[in-house]
Amino acid sequence: MDRMKKVPVREQEADIRNKNFEEVCYGYNEEEAVAEAARCLNCKKPLCVAGCPVSIDIPGFIQCVKNKEFEEAAKVIAKYSALPAVCGRVCPQETQCEQKCVLDIKGEAVAIGKLERFVGDWSRENNIDLSVTAEKNGKKVAIIGSGPAGLTCAGDLAKMGYDVTIFEALHETGGVLVYGIPEFRLPKDTVVKTEIDNIEKLGVKIETNVIIGKTVTIDELLEEEGFEAVFIGSGAGLPIFMGIPGENANGVFSSNEFLTRVNLMKAYKKEYSTPVKIGKKVAVIGGGNVAMDAVRTSLRLGSEAHIIYRRSEAELPARLEEVHHAKEEGVIFDLLTNPVEILIDENGWVNGMKCVKMELGEADASGRRRPQIIEGSEFVMDVDTVIMALGTSPNPLICSTTVGLDLNKYRCICADETGRTAKPRVYAGGDAVIGAATVILAMGAGKEAAKAIDEDIRNSVN
């Protein structure tokens, strides 16, 4: 075995998977996982741990895998994360833990994400019970939102002995894990459901169809329902649009609406009466992971699918793996291109999109070269569906019904690195604070907030 190269992971063939919603990546089997784990140098000062937002003992669980002690590996990860099979699939390991791996200097980093996924899947398939909690302390904490931030905060507090209730606005638990990330990247009924079940086994209660700010307010939770603290992990579900003519046409979606209808409402399944009307030629505006999810979903629904991005491929913010998979599957990338108007037919439906070509100028504040319009480059693209995947911001309902929360200029909740907000006993983290980001960053925020909540409640008792 070449120690400098990763054990390759098996995947569905591109020309087969682009027509179905089954998982693209098959993951490692036991033999492959053990071989990959054997590449780990078990560094005395593991930089990979510093690259993990939830500080998993990465060498610790990998050594267990190497020794075929898979249950022990699951217990090591469970001390830090309740969502290993999720994180192993959707986290950007290449810019976090794996980027710090010593082997990455002269070869390929250890496939930490694929090994975490293997452990999470093995644990599920072998019904490993990881529900170890401290004795109940009689203190109640409310969690708003059942996405990765809320689930992590809830799980950690439950392990500490708190009586935790999650309030979820939708009818299904999981937040972005169920409505945002497609089935072919993250299976819902197996992976997501099992890891949420594991959190419920810790004693966490989940109430769905509860809209904080409408059904009940944060102040009512604190003053009337006896909760000692509230954590806001409500995510960022308010779509951002470009503000160009024609955006209100039939056939224009936000990526939120489109992915929610396909993922949560099963629009891709004929037996469900919740179809989504999508045209023959789809343009997805944006270059992030959500744009890749939307364009690859469009492709699977039978459309010719395009990514429209105003910078070059080098600036695409999406994970390299997502871009690679999209290209393999037949997605067309129209780079250095920007829409300026959506054209509408006499019935109010999209029947084209006016675009301009771009060139890159000097670097802007983000460090990326600023796109500039090439004069006289205007052209019309023949499309009948447009999906805006330009990011999201937090829904204003919670803040508008809660006195004492501070917001920043992006309408995100102001919270420090511990999750503490300007309002006593109220904490926040994840996309509600930093805007749309990754699952693992949201989990890290939930973990930090759980520590702060525990510390503050203990100090108030003393």
Secondary structure, DSSP 8 states (H G I E B T S, - for coil): --TTS----EE--HHHHTT--S-SEEE--HHHHHHHHTT----SS-HHHHTSTT---HHHHHHHHHTT-HHHHHHHHHTT-S-HHHHHHHS-GGGTTGGG-GGGTTS----HHHHHHHHHHHHHHTT----------S-EEEEE--SHHHHHHHHHHHHTT-EEEEE-SSSSS-THHHHTS-TTTS-IIIIIHHHHHHHHHTT-EEE-S--BTTTB-HHHHHHTS--SEEEE-----EE-----TTTTSBTEEEHHHHHHHHHTS-TT-TTSS------SEEEEE--SHHHHHHHHHHHHTT-EEEEEESS-GGG--S-HHHHHHHHHHT-EEEESEEEEEEEE-TTSBEEEEEEEEEEEEEE-TTSSEEEEE-TT--EEE--SEEEE-S-EE--THHHHT-TT--B-TTS-B-B-TT-BBSSTTEEE-THHHH-S--HHHHHHHHHHHHHHHHHHHHHHH-
